[in-house]
Amino acid sequence: MEAAEPLFRPRATRPLFLVLLMALCFAGSNLPLTRAADSCGNGLSLGSLVPFNTTGLTCFQAWPPQDFILRFGKASNNGTWSFVLSAPDNGGYISIGFSPTGRMVGSSAVAGWAGSKARQYYLGGTSSSACPPDQGDLVLASSPTVASKGSRLYLAFQLTGQPLTDVVYAVGPSGSVPGSNGLLPRHQDMASGSISLSGGSPATGGGGGDGDGDDDGGEGKGKKKSKRSGEDDDEEAKGEKRHTSSPASSSSSVTSNGGLSSKRRHGVLAVVSWGALVPIGAALARFLKHRADPLWFYAHATAQGLGSVVGAVAITAGFRLHDADEGSVAAHKAVGVVALVCACLQLTAALARPARETKARRYWNWWHHGVGRAAVVLGVVNVLYGMSVAGEREEWSYVYGVLVGVFLVACLVLEEWRRRQ
């Protein structure tokens, strides 16, 4: 019976293992190119993309985490206020609203996205239907404009009369823009703050201004509260007192509401379990089995068991988000359920593991290896897919993709070493 020992690791499984590794590498290696930058130190040069003069506008970093830059100024000839909001183009919309209360609900906003005209919205609630387009209290001097240049969006508009000083910023989900009805998808992230209109450089000519360039930082002030889309909008009215810094302040401070939203907690649990513990547990069994016996078994069982439990909690938290079961969200949930089923099959198979000397052990090994690798692939791919579905900042997907790539390279090196041994 000793001759049957090599059957536990048939060579036929190695090509499958490498194919699965390459599939994971393809899913995690979509790395970004450098993103075009904008700053208050650079003069704004949009030419005919914006229908008014943009020179001489006050400039400040309105929302650093999302790289929002706001330029504004008042024309001396007609009292019109000009605004240009610059932000990275993530495939969604960007918006700025003016609020009578400092909260998003009840404010009037201008939103725009690439490939379409900008529109005014009245933010009457927290759902898309409560924020109708082409409504609001802003008196626009002309139709707002959105321009795309160098991987950034420039939202430009002019207001007649004195603007409100409490402002709210929002960025839409990546790759999601309003449909034919014009309704905005729920924002991915938002922040609130304030601006000072007392010290802005007056502008002359063409509705825009005089001066040689941007005035860096004169009016960017106020405390901003940043909030992800999964959080309760009522929290905007709780707890935090709004502050204003000195007029000479050149930048704005940004603080978070603290804690994690329900959607963010689901994501963290999924990354820890399906994105880390489960793949590491599989690698421990693969590469330590013949080097650290029986330590490899306890390490493998601990990592897989803990990963499966935390993964089940993550999936439960995901179903409690009450997102619409359509399209990408439904697919994300389905893949998560399949991965959980594979993990449950692995745990039950461990309880029915046949003795090493029996013929059934060979087939059990094939089953255990195949289902386990399927769970690893589904879990890692679904983590990346979930980041996209949730509209997370692209940097998180890129960082996790790099980590997956490093893990895969290490596995390939160890597999080659194992083969030669």
Summary of the structure (lengths in Angstrom):
residues: 421
radius of gyration: 27.1
end to end distance: 23.3
largest distance: 97.6
contacts: 1375
relative contact order: 0.14
helix: 41%
strand: 19%
